[in-house]
Amino acid sequence: MANTNSAKKATRKIAARTEVNKARRSRMRSFIRKVEEAIASGDKSAAEAALKAAQPELQRAATKGVLHRNTASRKVSRLANRVNSIGA
């Protein structure tokens, strides 16, 4: 258990930051799921629109430290490849 005032404050800050990061991660996953559902349905225009909405969300997660930037780029790239392969 934290004893010093600074350690207690650090614990509070970590808890608050964890909540924010959980919300960001959940939001990001929701956007990814929408893209994957559109891909599964075979609707290319819906998949492209969902990807266009998901891309900034992934980059924002990377900027805020929820994801590593290379991970975000890889996810965007793989989703884009899957969207482009619809109907091909």
C-alpha positions in Angstrom: 0.0 0.0 0.0 1.2 3.5 -0.8 2.5 5.4 2.2 3.7 8.8 1.0 1.4 11.4 -0.3 3.2 11.4 -3.7 2.7 7.7 -4.0 -1.0 8.0 -3.1 -1.4 10.7 -5.7 0.5 8.6 -8.3 -1.9 5.7 -7.6 -4.9 8.0 -8.2 -3.4 9.3 -11.4 -2.7 5.8 -12.7 -6.2 4.7 -12.0 -7.7 7.7 -13.9 -5.3 7.2 -16.8 -6.2 3.5 -17.0 -9.9 4.4 -17.3 -9.2 6.8 -20.1 -7.0 4.3 -21.9 -9.7 1.5 -21.5 -12.3 3.8 -23.1 -9.9 4.6 -26.0 -9.1 1.0 -26.6 -12.8 0.0 -26.5 -13.6 2.8 -29.0 -10.8 1.7 -31.3 -11.9 -1.9 -31.2 -15.5 -0.9 -32.0 -14.3 0.9 -35.1 -12.2 -2.1 -36.2 -15.2 -4.4 -35.6 -17.4 -2.2 -37.9 -14.8 -2.6 -40.7 -14.6 -6.3 -40.2 -18.4 -6.7 -40.2 -18.6 -4.7 -43.5 -15.9 -6.9 -45.0 -17.7 -10.0 -43.9 -21.0 -8.8 -45.5 -19.1 -8.2 -48.7 -20.2 -4.5 -49.0 -17.2 -2.7 -50.4 -18.6 0.8 -50.1 -19.6 0.3 -46.5 -16.2 -1.3 -45.7 -14.4 1.7 -47.3 -16.5 4.1 -45.3 -15.9 2.2 -42.1 -12.1 2.0 -42.8 -12.1 5.8 -43.4 -13.7 6.3 -40.0 -11.4 3.7 -38.2 -8.1 5.0 -39.6 -8.0 8.3 -37.6 -9.2 6.4 -34.5 -6.3 4.0 -34.7 -3.8 6.8 -35.3 -5.2 8.7 -32.3 -4.8 5.6 -30.1 -1.2 5.4 -31.3 -0.6 9.2 -30.6 -2.1 8.8 -27.1 0.1 5.8 -26.3 -2.7 3.2 -26.2 -1.0 1.4 -29.2 2.5 1.5 -30.6 2.5 3.5 -33.8 3.8 0.6 -35.9 1.0 -1.6 -34.5 -1.6 1.0 -35.6 -0.1 1.3 -39.0 0.0 -2.5 -39.4 -3.7 -2.8 -38.4 -4.7 0.0 -40.9 -2.6 -1.6 -43.6 -4.1 -5.1 -43.1 -7.6 -3.8 -43.0 -7.1 -1.7 -46.1 -5.7 -4.8 -47.9 -8.8 -6.8 -46.9 -11.2 -4.0 -48.0 -9.4 -3.7 -51.4 -9.6 -7.5 -51.9 -13.4 -7.4 -51.7 -14.9 -8.3 -55.1 -11.5 -9.0 -56.6 
